[in-house]
Amino acid sequence: MITIEAIVTVTPDGKAAIQLPPNIPPGRRKVVLAIDEQLIKEQPVVENDLAWDEFEHLIERCAVDTGIKDLAHQHDRYIHGVPKREAYL
């Protein structure tokens, strides 16, 4: 059993949709819902600079040092084995 906490918007006709994480295998699943009766307050709009700071922090946390300096430019070479492209200026 996996426990997932998510925010779901329920329509007036009682329909709801939820995005599950990618580690849930496809197929029919039994789902048990526990609904908090208090509505979630809308979050204030995040300042643009703060959003960029959070995004840059996420990139830093997720970055993997492969030791390959031209990986972004030559990704077809390393993934698919095609000949290297000419270096860009």
C-alpha positions as CSV (number, residue, x, y, z in Angstrom):
1,M,0.0,0.0,0.0
2,I,1.3,3.5,-0.9
3,T,0.1,6.6,0.9
4,I,-0.1,9.7,-1.3
5,E,-1.2,13.2,-0.3
6,A,-2.5,15.3,-3.1
7,I,-4.7,18.3,-3.7
8,V,-7.8,17.5,-5.8
9,T,-10.4,20.0,-7.2
10,V,-13.9,18.6,-6.9
11,T,-16.4,19.9,-9.5
12,P,-20.1,20.8,-8.5
13,D,-21.2,17.5,-10.0
14,G,-18.9,15.5,-7.8
15,K,-16.1,14.7,-10.3
16,A,-12.5,14.9,-9.3
17,A,-9.2,14.2,-11.1
18,I,-5.8,13.4,-9.5
19,Q,-2.3,13.1,-10.9
20,L,-0.5,10.1,-9.5
21,P,3.2,9.8,-9.4
22,P,4.9,7.9,-12.2
23,N,6.0,5.0,-10.0
24,I,2.4,3.7,-9.8
25,P,2.1,0.9,-12.3
26,P,-0.8,1.2,-14.8
27,G,-3.8,-1.0,-14.2
28,R,-6.9,-1.0,-12.1
29,R,-6.3,0.0,-8.5
30,K,-8.4,0.2,-5.3
31,V,-8.2,3.8,-4.0
32,V,-9.3,4.9,-0.5
33,L,-10.0,8.6,-0.1
34,A,-9.9,10.6,3.1
35,I,-11.4,14.0,2.5
36,D,-10.5,17.0,4.7
37,E,-13.7,19.0,4.9
38,Q,-11.8,22.3,5.1
39,L,-11.1,24.0,1.8
40,I,-7.6,24.9,1.0
41,K,-6.9,28.6,0.9
42,E,-5.4,29.8,-2.4
43,Q,-1.7,30.4,-2.2
44,P,-0.5,34.0,-2.8
45,V,1.2,34.6,-6.1
46,V,4.9,34.0,-5.7
47,E,7.2,36.9,-6.7
48,N,8.9,36.2,-10.0
49,D,12.4,36.4,-8.5
50,L,11.5,33.9,-5.8
51,A,10.1,31.5,-8.3
52,W,13.4,31.6,-10.3
53,D,15.4,31.1,-7.1
54,E,13.4,28.0,-6.3
55,F,13.7,26.7,-9.9
56,E,17.5,27.3,-9.8
57,H,17.7,25.5,-6.5
58,L,15.8,22.6,-7.9
59,I,18.2,22.4,-10.9
60,E,21.2,22.4,-8.6
61,R,19.7,19.6,-6.5
62,C,18.9,17.4,-9.5
63,A,22.1,18.1,-11.5
64,V,24.3,15.0,-12.1
65,D,28.0,15.5,-12.8
66,T,28.7,13.1,-15.7
67,G,32.2,14.4,-16.3
68,I,31.2,14.9,-20.0
69,K,31.7,18.6,-20.7
70,D,29.8,18.6,-24.1
71,L,26.9,16.3,-23.0
72,A,24.2,18.9,-23.7
73,H,25.5,19.8,-27.2
74,Q,26.5,16.2,-28.1
75,H,23.6,14.3,-26.4
76,D,22.8,12.4,-29.7
77,R,26.4,11.1,-29.7
78,Y,26.2,9.8,-26.2
79,I,22.6,8.5,-26.2
80,H,22.2,7.2,-29.8
81,G,25.8,6.7,-30.9
82,V,25.7,9.1,-33.9
83,P,28.8,10.9,-35.0
84,K,29.7,14.1,-33.1
85,R,28.4,17.4,-34.4
86,E,30.8,20.2,-35.2
87,A,31.4,22.4,-32.2
88,Y,29.4,25.6,-32.1
89,L,31.0,28.9,-31.5
